């Protein structure tokens, strides 16, 4: 009897503790639901406090959904939270239609992150249909807006416009100002792409007025920046400048400030105010020194190349072109890493799905078929990675060849700039004989064509510079001797160990030609010039890095 009483007390205590635990879980799930939209970090802390407790199936489904929403609001990666795919049906069974729609909406988000656009749209269409009787118009507006973004990415702009108009209707019904402003911005962008400038102005200004009414400085700045770009393209530089400067004063984010400085530089460049363009470009570059937006850096350096070439500052243009190529290299590496990461994320999801397939197949005796499926997936993934890597290498090789060609062309232009027709010097005689101005003119025409890249550009450079009349060195030696009282005959006589190419380089060094200039004249690389120069010093008995012109001046003075 005594033992029975103790057993009843223990059972009663256990039931009571379970009830208290369930009450605690329900209370925290409710708190998290209230906080998730406005304070997602606090919602996550509350959800973590019930992690590992004995959640019922319904509680666990709500926990999965709320945690996913909080992570998404905080900008955390959600692509591996694929358990949400299976909970929509459970919510529907319990007549919880709103959570069923939310789980479909976030399933679509995950598929979009995994680049499964078709699957994302499939979930959104299901969410759209299921939400027809919902009074949560804000959620319905988000579904329409999400569908519009996917359709815009697929260039189905008319269909996207219809979805955006529906989104506006739902956001207005729910007084969701954030959603309405974002949609006006998207509609403005849509009409901008369609060259419907008047409509773009209308939607941008609607969004701007609403953002000003609620004091949303971030969205005000974003819309003002878009209006600035629109006015700049339309040729209204005064209004464009007004909107850019207004947006600049509102912004805190340095990435966005750097973009506006770049837009201002382009604006001033288009109205031939190069000093102002350079000022704003420098502002943009200064901000970008510690930022991670590689596309913005690449666009800035590309513009700096154009600006400096326009000012005939070829040396700076070359430096910025090198930086531009370095950033492109970073972008390609990052894209490769992201692609591999995306493939890994897809593989993790597919691996989980394949486990289920394999289990079912084993029960039915189809294990061999399942293994073949897994092998095919692995093979396709491997082939994709190899193909992507090879394509990247090809692009990088082409870009490096392009840089080499531009480098040589810029050096040739600088060589031409050193010509002075009023002075009879060896340099001027050589450049005249080299026919440098005609060659530079041909190369300028080649670059303006803007259709040659890499090896083709290098080949065209060699055709123009080297496949025509070569230098008459005998005549050049006569000129050198005339200008320097037989100086070079003495060198040839006193140092017969110098071969012909070394003697030519020796003469050019004495005439103060740089290594890059010698490389162009001798049709060789700068590295080869340095190697030859080292050999010349050894044959002349000069110390490493010794000055060759000074050596000859002392010997023959």
Buried (B, 14 or more C-beta within 10 A) or exposed (E): EEEEEEEEEEEEEEEEEEEEBBEEBBEBBEBBBEBBEEBBEBBBEBBEBBEEBEBEEBBBBBBBBBBBBBBBBEEEEBBBBBBBBEBBEBBBEEEBBBBBBBBBBBBBBBBBBBBBBEBBBBBBBBBBEBBEEBEBBBBBBBBBBBBBBBBBEEEBBEBBBBBBEBBBBBBBEBEBBBBBBBBBBBBBBBBBEEEBBEBBBBBBBBBBEBBEEEEBBEBBBBBBBBBBBBBBEEEBBEBBBBBBEBBBEBBEEBEBBBBBBBBBBBBBBBBEBBEBBBBBBEBBBEBBEEBEBBEBBBBBBBBBBEBBBEEEBBEBBBBBBBBBBBBBBBBBEEEBEEBBEBBEBBBBBBEEEBEEBBEEBEEEEBEEEBEEBBEEBEEEBEEEBEEBEEEBEEBBEBBEBBBBBBBBBBBBBBBBEBBEEEEEBBBBBBBEBBBBEEBBEBBEEBBEEEEBEBBBBBBBBEEBBEEEEEBEBEEBBEBBBEBBEEBBEBBBEEBEEBEEBBBBBBBBBBBEBBBBBBBBBBEBEBEBBEEBBEBBBEBBEBEEEEEBEEBBEEEEE
